[in-house]
C-alpha cells in the first residue's frame, strides 16, 4: 500500500526537492557531532550500553520534563547507584525494583511504573537485555503500537514507543510536538506540502525527507530538539559534550 508521504513525495518537482534539502541542510549544519550520537543510539550504545538506563531514560522522558536539565541528571543518579550495586542493572531487576528504593532519584510513580512495565515486557524470555531491546524493536510496528505488549504498558505512548525503537536500532523518529513544529517549519520554508497531522503521517514524512536529503530519520528527529535554544544558546552548542556521555 502506497503511503500518503510517498504519494506526495512522488509529485515534488526538482526545485521543491532542492528547496527542501537547503532547508534541512541549514539546520543540520548547526548540529555538528549529532551523527556520532545517533550512531551510538542505533548501535544500542547510549548510556554506556546499559539497556536498563535506556528504559529508565525513556520512562522519565515520557512525562514531558526538560530532558537535559531534569531527565539526564536523574538517570545519571540511577547509574551511579547502579554501579555501586545499590540498584538493579538488568531489566529483570528493574521490573521488580521498589519505589521506596528509587523515590529519592525521581518521585513520579507513573514513570517508575512505566520503567517496570517496559522492563518486564522486554525481559520476558530474552537471552540478554541488549538482544531483548533490539529484537523487540525490529518486530515492533508503529502502526500497531497500542497492540504491542510494550505499547500496552500504561503510560507508554507513541513517543516513548518510538524512542525505545530508536535506541533498539531502528532508524525512525518520534512524532512529538517539537518534531512536528520544526518539520512544519521546514516544509513551509521549502514551500511544499507533506502530511504531518497524524502521528503515522509525520513518521512517514520524516522517512521520506530523510531519503530525499541524505540524512537519517533519527538524525532529523534529534536535530529538531537540538536546534532549540536554552538561554539564547542552541541546545547542540550547550549540550554537545553531554551527548558524548549519554
Buried (B, 14 or more C-beta within 10 A) or exposed (E): EEBBBBEBBEEBEEEBBEBBBEBBEEBBEBBEBBBEBBEBBBEBBBBEEBBBBBBBBBBBBBBEBEBBEBBBEBBBBBBEBBEEEEBBBBBBBBBEBEEEEBEEBBEBEEBBBBBBBBBBBBBEEBEEBBEBBBBBBEEBEBEEBEEBBBBEBEBBBBBBBBBBBBBBBBBBBBBBEEBBEBBBBBBEBBEBEBBBEEBBBBBBBBBBBBBBBEBBBBBBBBBBBBBEEEEEEBBBBBBBEEBEEB
